């Protein structure tokens, strides 16, 4: 059977499973909608947390980033994994004991201020929508390539699926759907990795295969280093980023993780703090399976790509090359008119993305109108490396289709968690806590479901008009979380003297500073300004790492303002004392 037929089969089977779970796990109360009733087992919550955590950025983009960046890509591995450990050990037990199931709820009560709660809601919406943009783009990439449908239609399908299990079941439906999605995504990630490891190194364990030898007796990484040097790139195993930027990106990803609302809320779905700790440990194990495999997949994919395309005639390219070329995620411009693909260091295009014309070149290639003057002739989008890897390695069609189903599972699982955070922030933290405190449980549940519909529509727009490749967008979301939430949460737990004035000032300064830096150096403003080059970065800090700087500014502002204003009320200081005591933790409740 063809790849398209296999993909349709995989998608129909997995989506049917998700729909059945959504119908079975319908939420009948706000507690079920927000925290799955607080009765999820540690094993199920560990798998759901792993699926929630391992987004399209982890499944689709992380290996692609490492594949192109080499050693420099390790910042994503260290930052995201270390951040989860930081969250699980340093913050989650205390937040779980505090008994609130949203970050704005914690901030509003800890800082005894609806203004603080409103600022936190704004930050949660900014972080979540930035993060969900990457997920929707991942959905669009998978659908457009493997099901041969228009990217807009593909995003609409993904929106519909998320809407069903999020609208019906809330956190309850999302949790059990994410258990199934974890099983799908991890199987889809590991199967081709094992196949390719066996194919290239004869080792069934990809992590070991990455350090193994090829059929000619050379070590894989040595060969990859040699290929890179030959083509003018830096050695694959050497780093080019400054130590400061590596530190800044890693720390921003770590503390951003610890401030992500959709991950924090997962610790409220289990009955008590003990089970929260168990589920955190299990989730870390489930996450490690994928995260330790990603560098191996990156190395395999990079080697196969270079050997397949470099100095090869375009007309001799395998079928997969033309398929991905049709999606706009690969492009070739024959700058020296020799009919061969010259893949060397440098930008193939002026504007970073191919602009295709309707014309075909003399070799049958789709002509692009924006080639650069640099020698490199090949443009490859980093997001395709995991998805195209099985095709490049000539694996069976069912394996290629399985990877597509896994990519969809990763994107949809995280999108659902993020959309629930958006819904909860509006229905619980704005409507219930501020605008209409006397709203009934049914009224709040209806508001939550209406909010999630609007959130999905906005998320779909991000998918149709993507702001950048998946992992870059997601990394910026972590920077926003680091700049806004992390100081308010940490200081709220460990500093009795931190008051509402300090927290509010810190969050506002942090989020505004990070947004400004993103716009100025990463995204620009359409029609108004273009992003500035790397030579203009402040302190040599990339936009992905600037969350560290913004976080430090947040802490300084928060601490300074809190010391210049009145101390928190005695009952608030007593709460801070009590949440650090490990015994007697109760359920997540509404106040």
N, C-alpha and C positions, 0 to 999 in steps of 0.2 A: 504494500500500500504506500501511497505518497505521504510525504511529510504533512501536507495539509489535511489529509484524511485522518492520519494518526492524531494530529493536533485537535481536530474537531472531536474525536472520540475521547481524548484525555480531558478536554475542556468540558464536554457534556457530562462526563462521569463525575469530575470534581465539583463542578458547579451544582449538579443535582444533589450531591452530598451536602454542600453548603446550604442549599435551600431546605433540605429535609431537617437539618439541624436547627435552622432558624425557626421553622414551624414548630418543632418539638420544644424549643427553648424560649417560647414567647414570654415576655416579661409582663407581670400583672401588677407591679408596684414600682415606685420610684427606686426603692432599694435594690430590686432585681435589675432595673434598668441601669442604675449607676454602678453598683458593685456586685452584680450577680447574686444578690441575696446574702453575700458573705459566707457562702457555704461550699466553695470550690475546694477540692482536695489539693494538697501540695503538688502532687504529680501532674495533675491536669493544669494547675496554675503555672507550674514550671514550663510546660510545653507551650501554653498560651502566651506566657511572657516572652519566651524565646521567639515565637512567631511574631509577636507584636514588636519586638526589638529588632529582629532581622528583617528589615524592610527591603524594598527594591534596591536601595543603596547597597545593602550587604550582599544580596543575592546577585544582582545584575552588575552593579557598578564597582564594588570594592576590588574584585579581582581584576577588572578592567583598568582601574586606577593603578594598581600594583604592577600590572602587565606593562603599562606605559611609563610609569614613574620609577619602577624598580625599587631600590632600597628606600627612596623617599616615600613610597607608598605605605611604608610600615607605620607611619604616624596614624593612619586610620585604624590599623589593627590595635596598636597600643592605646590610642585614645578611647575608642569605643569599648574595648574589652575592659580596660582599666576603669572607665567611667561606670560601667555596670557594677564592678566590684565596690567602687566608692559608694554608689547608691545603695547597694544591698547591705553593706556593713555600717555605713556612717549615718545614713538618713532614714532608710525605710522603716526600721524598727521604731524610731521615735515618732515618725509621722503616723505609723500604724497605731501607736498607742494614743496619740492625740485624738484619734477617732474621726478625722475628717476625710472625705473621699475625693476632694479636689484640692489642688494647690491654692487657687484663689480663696477657698473656704478656710484653709489653714492660715493663710496670710491675713484674711479679714478678721478672724477671731484672735489670732496671736497678736496682731497689731491693733486690735480693738478699734477698727476704723473701716467704714464702708468705702472711703476714698481709696484706702490701700487695697481693698477687695476689687474695686473697679479697675485700678491700675493693673492688678494681677490678671484680671479677666482680659484686658486689652493685650497684655503680654502673651497670655495663653493663646489668644486668637492669632496674633502675629506669628508666634512660633509654630503653631499647629498648621496654619495655612501655608507657611513656607515649607514645612516638612511634607505636607500632603501633596504639594506641587510635584515633588520628585516621584512620589508613588504613582500619581496619575500619568506622568510621562512614561514611567516603566510599563504601565498597562498599555499605553498607546503603542510603544515600541513592539511589544510582544504581539499584539493583535495585528498590527499593520504588516508585520513580516510573516508570521506563521499562519495566519488565517486569511491573508490576502484581502483584508478589508480596509476601507478608508480609516485613517487614524482617528478621525472624529467619531465614526461609528464604533470603533473599538473602545474608545473612552466611555461612550454612552453605555455600552454593554457592561463595562466594569462598574460604572456608577450605579447601574440597575442592580447588579449583584450585591454590592455593598449596601445599597438602600434596603434591600429585602431583609438581610439578617441583622442590620443595625437598627432599622426602623421597628421590626417586630420584637426583637429580643434584647436590644440595648446591650449592656455588658454581659448579660447572661447568654444571649445568642452569640455575641462576638467571641466570648471565652471558649465555648465548645466548638465553634467554627474554627477558631485559631488552633485548637488541638489538632483538628483534621488538617489544617493548612500547614502546620509544622511538619507533620508526617509526609505530606506531599512535597514540600519544598526541600526537606533534608534528603529525601530519597532522590529527588530530581537533581540535587547538587552533587551527591556522592557517586551516583551510578556512572555518569560520564567521566568523572575524575578517576574512578577506579579503572574504567576501560582505557583511558588515555595513558594512565600510569603504566598499566600492563603493556600497552602498545609501544611506548617509548622506552621504558626502562626495565620491563619485565617484573616490576614490583607491584603487588596488589594494593599496597598502602600508599596513597598519594603523597602523604607527608614525608615518607621515606624515599619514595621515588624521586621527589624534587632534588634530593641530595645524592641520587644514584647516578649510574653510568648509562650511556646510550649504547646502541649496538656497535658503534665504532670504538668503544672503550673510553671515550672522553666523558668527563662529568658534565651533566646537563647545564649547570650554572656556569662552568668554564666555557662551554660552547656558546652559551647565550652572551657571556661577556665578550667573547671573540666576535660574534656576529654584530654586536652593538658597536664595537670599536671599528670594525670593517665598514660600517655604514655611517660612521661619523657621530654616533651617539656616545654619551658617557657609558662607562661600564655598568651593566645592569645591577651589579652588587655594590656599586659605589653611590654615595649620596651627593647631591648638588645643592640642597637647601642649606641655609645657614643653621647653626646649632640653635640660635634663638628662635628662628621660625619653626623648626622642628618641635622645640619645647612649647612654643605658643600654640601651635595647632593641636598637639597632643593634649595639653592641659585644657584648651577650649573644648575639645571633644569630650574629655573626661568630665569636667564640671558641667558641661552642657547636658551630658547624659544624666547626671545626678539631678538636673532640674527639669527633665522632660515630664510634662504632666501625664501623658498617656502611659508611661512606664510606671510612674509612682502610684497611680490609681490601682494598678494590678495587685499591690500588696494589701488592698482592702477587700479583695474578693475571697480571702481565706478566713477561717473562723477566728484565729488569734495570732499573736506575735510569733509564737513558736512555729506555726505552720507557714507564716510569712518568711521566716528564715530558711525553713526547709525548701520552700518553693524557689527562693532566691538561689540556693545552692544547686538545685536541680536545673534551673534555667541557665545558670552559668555553664553547667556540663553540656546541656543541649546546644548552647550557643558556641561552645568551644569546638564542637564537631565541625561546624561550618567555618569558623574563623581560622582554625589551624589548617584547613584544606584550601582556603582561598589563595595563599601564596603559591601553592603547588599548581593550581589551575592557571594562575597568572603566568607562571614560568612555562608551562606546557603550551599555553595559547600563544605566548609571544614567540616562542621558538617555531611553532608550526606556521604562524602567520608570516614571519620573515622568510622562512624557507619556501613557502608556497608562492609568495608574490614578488620577492625581490629579484630584479633583473629577469623576470619571466615575461614572455610575450602575452599581451592582453588577450589575444584570440585563443590562447591556450589555457586561460583561467578556468577553473572548475565552475560548475553551475552555481555554487553558493555565492560566488563573487558577484555575479550578475543579479542574483536575487536581492542581496543586501544593497547593491548599487541602486536598484529600483526604489528602495525606501529612503534614499538620500543619506544613508549612514556610512556609505563608502563612496569615494569619488576618485577618478583618475584623470589627470590632465597630461597629455603627452607633450611635454615642453620642448623636447629635443627631436621629436618626430622620428623616433626609431622603433616605435611599436612596442617597446618594452616598458615595464613598470619600474621606475626608479624610485626606490624607497630609501631616503636618507634623512639626516637631521634637518629640520626646518619646517616652516608652515607651507603646505601645498596651496593654501587658499589665502586670499587677502582678508576675508571677513570671517574666518574660522569655520564657516558652514558653507557647503556647496550650494550654488545657485544654478540649477539645471536649466538647460534650454530644451526645446522640442527636437532639436537637431541631433543627429548621430554622426560620429566621426568616421573616418575611413576604416577603422578597425571594429566598428559597431558599438563603440563606447558612447555613453550619454555625455554630451558636451556640457561643460560648466562655463559660466561667464565670468567667474571671479578668481582665476588662478593667480597666484603670487609670482614674483620674479625669482623666488628661491628655487634651488635645484630639486627639492623634494616634489614628487609628482602624485603621491598617494595621500589621501585624507581618509582616516579611519576614526569613527566615533568610538570613544572608549566604552560606551555602554553596550556595544555589541559583542564584546569579547567572550563573555560567558555564554551568551545565546548562540553565537556563531561557532564557538569552539568545537562542539560535536560535528558540525558540518565540515569544518576545516580538517578535522581528524578523520573524516569519512566514516563516522559511526553509523549504526543502523538508524532508520527513520524514526522508529519508536523512541529511541533515546533522545533524538532531536526534539520530538514532540513532548517528551517528558520534561525536558528543560523549560520549554515554553509554559507548561502547566505549573511548574515550580516557580517561575518568575511571576506569574499571575498570582499565585498563592502568597508569595512574599509581599507583593505590592498591595494586594487587597487586604491582607491581615493588618498591616500597619495603618493603611488608610482608614479602616474601620475604627481602630482604636483612637486615631487622631480626630476623626469626625465625632466620635462620642465625647471627647474632651471639649470640642467646640460646642456641641449640643448642651453638655452639662454646664459649661461656663455661662451660657445664656439663660437656660431654664432654671438652674439652681442658684447660681451666684449673682445673677442680675435680677431675674424675676422673683424668685422665692425669697432671696435674702434682702432685696432692696426695694423693688418696684411694687410687689404685691405679696407681702409676708403671709397674708391669710389665704393664699391660694390652696385649694384642696390637692390631695395626692393625685387624683385623676387629672386635675387641671394642669399640674406640674408635669405629669407624664405626657399629656397632650402637647404642652409647650416644648418639651424635650424632643418629641417626634417631629414637630413642625420645624424646629431649629435644625435638626439633622438633615431634613430635606433641602433647606436653603444652603446648608454647609456643603452638601454633596454637589449641588448645582455650581457653586463657586469653585469647588475642587475640580469639577469637570472642565471648567473654563481654563484652569491652570494646565490641565492635561492636553487640551486642544491647542493652547498657546504656551508651550513650555518655555520657562525662563532659562534653561541651561541643562547640562547633562546631570543625571540624577544625583550622583554623590556630591557634586559641588553644591547643589541646592540644599541637600540634606545637611552638609557640613555647615552651611550658613545658619540653618535652623538651630544647630547645636550652639553656635556662637551667640545667637539671640537668647537662647535659654541660659547660657553661662552669664551673659551680661545682665540679665534681668532677674531670674528666679533664684539662682544658686546662692548669692549672698544673703538674700532675704530669708531663705530657708535655713541656711547654716547658722546665721547670726540669730535667727529666731529660736533655734534649738539650744545654742551654746552660749548666748550672751543675754543675760537677764536685763541688762541696761538698754538693750536695743529697743527703741520706741517707734511709734508710727511715723513721726516726722523723718527719722533717719531712713527707715525702710522705703517710704514713698519717694523721698529725694533720690535715694540710690537707684531704685528701679527705673525711675523716669530718666535720670542721667544715663544709666547703662544702656537701656533700650534705644534711646535717641542717638547716642554715640555710635552704637553698633549699626543701626539703620543708616545713618549718614555715611559711615565708612563703606557699607555694602553698596550703596547707591553710587558713591564717588569712585570706588575702585573695582567694582565687580559688575554691577548691572547697568549703571547709568540711568538716565531718564530719557525714555523714547522721545525723539524729536527735540530734546532740550540740551542734553549733554551726553557725551560718551564717557565710558569708564576710563580713568587715568591709568597709565602703564605702571608696571611693577617698580620702575625706577623712582616713582613718586611715593611709594608706600611709607607710612610713618614708622620710624624705627626699624625699617626692613621687615615689617610684619604683614603677611598676606591677609586678605579678607577672611580666609578660613581660620586664621589664628588670632584675628583681632578680638575675638570674644574674650581672650585672656586679658588683654589690655583694658577692655570695657568693664570686665569683671573687677579688676583691681581698682579702677576708678570708682565703681559702684561701692565697693567695700570702704574705700577711703571716705567717700561722701557720706555713706550711711553712718559710719563710726563717728565722723566729725560732727555731723548734724545732731546725732543722738546725744552726744556729750554736751552740746550747747543748748539743748532743750530739756524739758521736764522728763523725769524718769517714768517708766510705765507704771500703771496702778499696781498696788501690792498683789491683787488676785492674779494679774497677768504674770508677775514674777513667780508666783507660787506655781502656776501652770508649767512654766519653764522648768522649775525644779522637779516637778512630778513626772514630766514626760521622759526625763532621763533616768528614772527609776525603772528597772526592767520588769518588776512584778506587777500584777494586777491590771494588765492591759485589757481594755474592753472592746466591744464591737464598734464598727463604724456606725455613727448615728447622725441623725439630723437634729440641728438645734434651731 
